[in-house]
């Protein structure tokens, strides 16, 4: 069964930083030395549906064709983040090569954008390393290394710090009200009251509310689906147990010298069912 592809927080993250003004703010938080960068210097290159499981990356930005930023928002830690980022990066470069019509077999040197990989970690786990490496997943020397820098809340007033605060408020309201329309409304109301992502939420309040409400509904549907699959699994397990008990009974009767026809009669089963037991 496929997993839920999105959570409220990473969907709001993607929507927030897909807006040119906030993409620029994010880039400047990571590269404060480049104050001359403009919104038009930054191109959104977020991928869609590149993995067989239907996963998406959260955010891809290309800056002046010199830099590719891939950023994931994660509330749960996974050591496989570096592997996922490698796959996202490979697909992003593939799209770049196709867009720029770069020949992969010519002797001409073609410069490609330098990659930077980040994960914005909003979870509560304390021992998440500052750098996640692909080599952490394999033994011995390898020919490929990927490094993903883990970003935590360090500058509360900047755009990432405000996103962290949005996540904290969202978690609190979900804990109070469950994954409901009330939790979505209260998250937005409290953020506006505390001046968290105020320009963004003021102009796009309905869109953010709709994202949260839609994902709450999606998660509810998936919870029902998981429950049904679990119940079916339990029923299949009980059926398998009954079949095993039947087979044990047949084998015991055979050891006692009864033929299959007699066993079938005693068990009120078809002779073919008895004969199928080896």
Backbone torsions as a table, in degrees:
resi	resn	phi	psi	omega
1	UNK	NA	130.2	-179.5
2	UNK	-64.9	150.8	179.2
3	UNK	-86.2	161.2	172.5
4	UNK	-61.3	131.8	-172.4
5	UNK	-88.4	-20.0	-173.7
6	UNK	-137.5	152.5	166.6
7	UNK	-118.3	166.2	-179.3
8	UNK	-55.7	-45.4	-171.6
9	UNK	-67.8	-45.3	-178.0
10	UNK	-73.7	-25.7	176.0
11	UNK	-70.4	-41.1	175.5
12	UNK	-64.8	-38.6	176.5
13	UNK	-56.4	-49.9	-178.8
14	UNK	-62.5	-43.3	-179.0
15	UNK	-67.0	-42.6	-179.7
16	UNK	-58.9	-52.1	-172.2
17	UNK	-88.8	2.7	169.0
18	UNK	-83.0	-10.1	175.3
19	UNK	-80.9	130.1	-173.0
20	UNK	-53.5	-41.1	-176.7
21	UNK	-67.4	-34.6	-179.2
22	UNK	-83.1	-28.3	172.2
23	UNK	-61.7	-41.0	177.7
24	UNK	-64.9	-43.3	178.6
25	UNK	-59.8	-42.0	178.9
26	UNK	-63.4	-46.3	179.8
27	UNK	-60.2	-42.1	-179.7
28	UNK	-68.2	-29.5	175.7
29	UNK	-67.1	-33.8	178.7
30	UNK	-84.5	-27.5	-178.0
31	UNK	-135.0	71.5	-178.0
32	UNK	-64.8	-15.1	-179.4
33	UNK	-74.7	-14.2	-172.9
34	UNK	-105.5	61.2	-174.8
35	UNK	-69.4	-16.3	-178.6
36	UNK	-80.7	-6.6	-177.7
37	UNK	-63.5	140.5	179.2
38	UNK	-114.8	166.8	178.7
39	UNK	-60.2	-35.0	-178.7
40	UNK	-74.0	-15.1	176.4
41	UNK	-75.9	-13.0	-173.2
42	UNK	-111.9	123.1	179.7
43	UNK	-111.2	134.7	177.5
44	UNK	-77.5	124.2	179.8
45	UNK	-128.9	30.9	178.0
46	UNK	-60.9	136.2	-176.9
47	UNK	-82.7	162.1	174.9
48	UNK	-134.3	124.4	169.1
49	UNK	51.7	55.9	-177.5
50	UNK	-96.5	-15.7	-179.1
51	UNK	-103.2	155.8	-176.2
52	UNK	-63.6	-24.5	178.5
53	UNK	-82.8	0.0	177.3
54	UNK	83.8	17.0	179.8
55	UNK	-77.8	155.3	176.9
56	UNK	-122.4	154.6	167.6
57	UNK	-85.9	160.5	-172.7
58	UNK	-80.6	-43.3	-175.1
59	UNK	-156.0	131.9	172.6
60	UNK	-131.6	128.6	178.6
61	UNK	-127.5	138.9	174.0
62	UNK	-117.4	125.3	-173.9
63	UNK	-111.2	112.8	176.2
64	UNK	51.6	29.6	-178.8
65	UNK	57.6	17.1	179.2
66	UNK	-113.2	-17.3	-173.8
67	UNK	-145.2	135.6	171.8
68	UNK	-113.8	123.4	175.0
69	UNK	-108.3	122.2	171.4
70	UNK	-113.6	125.0	-174.3
71	UNK	-131.0	128.4	176.1
72	UNK	-111.5	145.1	172.9
73	UNK	-106.8	123.5	-175.7
74	UNK	-133.9	130.9	173.2
75	UNK	-101.3	-12.2	176.4
76	UNK	-122.7	140.9	-177.3
77	UNK	-83.7	137.9	173.3
78	UNK	-139.5	130.2	176.8
79	UNK	-67.4	-10.4	-177.9
80	UNK	-89.0	5.5	-179.5
81	UNK	-57.6	-42.5	-179.1
82	UNK	-62.7	-37.9	178.3
83	UNK	-66.2	-43.4	177.8
84	UNK	-62.0	-41.8	-179.4
85	UNK	-65.3	-35.3	175.3
86	UNK	-60.2	-42.4	179.6
87	UNK	-66.6	-41.1	177.3
88	UNK	-63.9	-42.2	-178.4
89	UNK	-65.1	-42.4	179.0
90	UNK	-60.2	-43.0	179.8
91	UNK	-69.0	-36.3	178.0
92	UNK	-65.0	-42.8	176.3
93	UNK	-64.6	-37.5	178.3
94	UNK	-59.6	-45.1	178.6
95	UNK	-65.2	-37.1	178.2
96	UNK	-63.6	-45.8	180.0
97	UNK	-60.6	-42.1	179.5
98	UNK	-67.9	-40.9	-179.9
99	UNK	-63.4	-43.3	-176.8
100	UNK	-88.7	-0.2	-179.9
101	UNK	53.0	49.0	179.7
102	UNK	-86.0	127.5	175.9
103	UNK	-80.2	129.3	-179.6
104	UNK	-84.9	-2.5	-174.6
105	UNK	-122.1	0.1	179.6
106	UNK	-82.1	165.4	178.8
107	UNK	-89.9	4.6	178.8
108	UNK	-79.8	137.1	175.1
109	UNK	-79.9	127.7	175.0
110	UNK	-121.9	120.1	177.6
111	UNK	-71.6	140.9	176.4
112	UNK	-120.6	158.0	-179.7
113	UNK	-63.1	140.9	176.6
114	UNK	-73.4	135.4	-177.5
115	UNK	-91.6	143.5	168.2
116	UNK	-132.5	130.4	-174.2
117	UNK	-119.9	132.4	-176.9
118	UNK	-137.1	150.8	167.5
119	UNK	-126.7	127.4	176.8
120	UNK	-90.4	107.1	-173.2
121	UNK	-97.9	116.6	-178.0
122	UNK	-109.2	7.9	-178.8
123	UNK	-80.4	-179.0	-174.9
124	UNK	-103.8	-3.2	-179.6
125	UNK	-65.4	133.6	-172.8
126	UNK	-90.3	-25.5	-170.8
127	UNK	-100.3	25.1	175.9
128	UNK	-73.2	126.6	-177.4
129	UNK	-66.6	160.2	179.3
130	UNK	-73.4	-27.4	178.2
131	UNK	-128.5	129.4	174.3
132	UNK	-103.4	130.4	-175.0
133	UNK	-121.2	144.9	175.5
134	UNK	-61.1	-36.4	-177.6
135	UNK	-64.6	-16.1	174.9
136	UNK	-66.2	-16.4	-175.3
137	UNK	-99.3	-7.3	178.9
138	UNK	-132.3	161.1	-178.8
139	UNK	-100.8	145.0	176.8
140	UNK	80.7	178.1	-179.8
141	UNK	-70.5	148.5	178.2
142	UNK	-137.1	166.1	-177.6
143	UNK	-91.8	-9.4	-177.1
144	UNK	-129.4	132.9	173.5
145	UNK	-127.1	141.8	175.0
146	UNK	-130.6	132.7	177.9
147	UNK	-121.2	129.3	179.9
148	UNK	-118.7	120.3	-180.0
149	UNK	-82.6	132.3	179.4
150	UNK	-90.3	123.9	179.2
151	UNK	-102.5	128.3	176.8
152	UNK	-119.8	173.4	-178.6
153	UNK	-71.0	111.9	179.9
154	UNK	-125.7	-31.3	-176.1
155	UNK	-124.9	88.6	-171.3
156	UNK	-56.1	-32.6	-174.7
157	UNK	-84.0	-15.6	-179.8
158	UNK	-83.5	175.5	-168.5
159	UNK	-64.7	-38.9	178.2
160	UNK	-68.5	-38.7	177.5
161	UNK	-60.9	-38.0	178.1
162	UNK	-69.7	-35.2	175.3
163	UNK	-64.4	-41.4	175.7
164	UNK	-58.7	-41.3	-179.7
165	UNK	-67.9	-38.4	174.4
166	UNK	-56.9	-44.7	-179.9
167	UNK	-62.0	-43.3	-179.8
168	UNK	-62.5	-45.0	179.4
169	UNK	-64.8	-41.5	178.0
170	UNK	-60.1	-44.5	178.5
171	UNK	-61.0	-42.2	-179.5
172	UNK	-63.0	-43.5	-177.6
173	UNK	-71.8	-33.6	175.0
174	UNK	-66.9	-38.4	177.1
175	UNK	-63.4	-34.9	-179.3
176	UNK	-80.0	-42.0	-169.3
177	UNK	-116.6	-1.3	-175.1
178	UNK	75.3	-176.8	179.8
179	UNK	-83.6	77.4	-172.0
180	UNK	-128.2	170.0	175.5
181	UNK	-61.0	-34.8	178.4
182	UNK	-62.7	-42.6	178.6
183	UNK	-61.1	-40.9	178.9
184	UNK	-65.0	-46.8	-179.0
185	UNK	-64.0	-42.7	-178.3
186	UNK	-68.2	-36.5	177.2
187	UNK	-59.0	-47.8	-179.5
188	UNK	-66.2	-43.3	-179.1
189	UNK	-60.3	-46.6	-177.7
190	UNK	-67.7	-39.2	178.0
191	UNK	-60.5	-44.3	179.1
192	UNK	-64.6	-39.4	179.4
193	UNK	-64.0	-37.2	-177.4
194	UNK	-92.7	7.0	179.3
195	UNK	61.2	43.5	177.6
196	UNK	-104.4	118.0	-177.9
197	UNK	53.4	36.6	-172.1
198	UNK	-59.1	-51.3	-179.7
199	UNK	-59.8	-41.3	-179.7
200	UNK	-64.1	-50.2	-176.8
201	UNK	-71.4	-30.4	179.3
202	UNK	-65.3	-42.2	-176.0
203	UNK	-88.8	-18.1	-175.7
204	UNK	-130.9	32.5	-175.9
205	UNK	-60.2	-44.3	-178.8
206	UNK	-63.7	-42.4	-178.5
207	UNK	-63.6	-43.2	179.6
208	UNK	-65.2	-43.1	178.1
209	UNK	-59.9	-42.7	-179.7
210	UNK	-65.2	-38.7	176.9
211	UNK	-59.2	-48.3	-177.7
212	UNK	-64.8	-45.1	-178.0
213	UNK	-65.0	-42.0	179.6
214	UNK	-62.4	-43.6	-178.5
215	UNK	-71.6	-33.5	173.3
216	UNK	-60.5	-43.8	179.8
217	UNK	-64.6	-42.0	179.5
218	UNK	-61.6	-43.9	-179.0
219	UNK	-65.5	-35.0	177.6
220	UNK	-64.2	-42.1	178.6
221	UNK	-62.2	-43.5	180.0
222	UNK	-66.9	-33.7	176.3
223	UNK	-63.0	-41.7	176.9
224	UNK	-62.7	-42.4	-179.1
225	UNK	-64.4	-43.0	177.7
226	UNK	-60.3	-42.1	180.0
227	UNK	-60.8	-45.1	-178.2
228	UNK	-64.5	-41.1	178.3
229	UNK	-63.6	-40.7	178.8
230	UNK	-62.1	-44.1	179.8
231	UNK	-63.6	-41.4	178.4
232	UNK	-62.8	-40.0	178.8
233	UNK	-62.6	-41.1	178.8
234	UNK	-64.5	-40.5	178.9
235	UNK	-65.1	-41.3	177.9
236	UNK	-63.3	-37.8	178.3
237	UNK	-63.5	-42.7	178.4
238	UNK	-63.7	-39.4	179.6
239	UNK	-64.5	-43.1	177.7
240	UNK	-61.7	-37.8	178.9
241	UNK	-64.8	-42.2	179.0
242	UNK	-63.8	-40.0	-179.9
243	UNK	-65.9	-38.2	178.5
244	UNK	-66.4	-41.0	178.2
245	UNK	-63.6	-39.6	177.5
246	UNK	-60.4	-45.4	-178.8
247	UNK	-63.9	-40.9	178.3
248	UNK	-61.6	-40.9	179.6
249	UNK	-63.4	-43.2	179.2
250	UNK	-61.4	-46.3	-178.2
251	UNK	-63.5	-37.0	178.8
252	UNK	-65.2	-42.1	-179.8
253	UNK	-66.3	-36.7	177.7
254	UNK	-63.9	-41.1	177.6
255	UNK	-62.5	-28.1	178.4
256	UNK	-80.6	-2.7	175.0
257	UNK	98.2	5.3	179.6
258	UNK	-81.0	141.7	176.2
259	UNK	-83.0	169.4	-173.7
260	UNK	-64.4	-34.5	-179.7
261	UNK	-65.4	-41.8	179.4
262	UNK	-66.3	-42.0	178.9
263	UNK	-60.9	-43.6	180.0
264	UNK	-61.5	-40.3	180.0
265	UNK	-65.1	-44.0	-179.8
266	UNK	-65.2	-36.3	-178.2
267	UNK	-90.3	-2.7	-176.8
268	UNK	54.0	45.1	177.9
269	UNK	-122.8	164.5	176.9
270	UNK	-72.4	145.7	180.0
271	UNK	-58.8	-35.6	179.4
272	UNK	-60.0	-36.4	177.9
273	UNK	-64.0	-40.3	-179.8
274	UNK	-69.2	-43.3	-178.6
275	UNK	-64.8	-24.4	-179.8
276	UNK	-71.4	-15.9	-179.8
277	UNK	-81.8	124.4	-179.3
278	UNK	-100.2	NA	NA
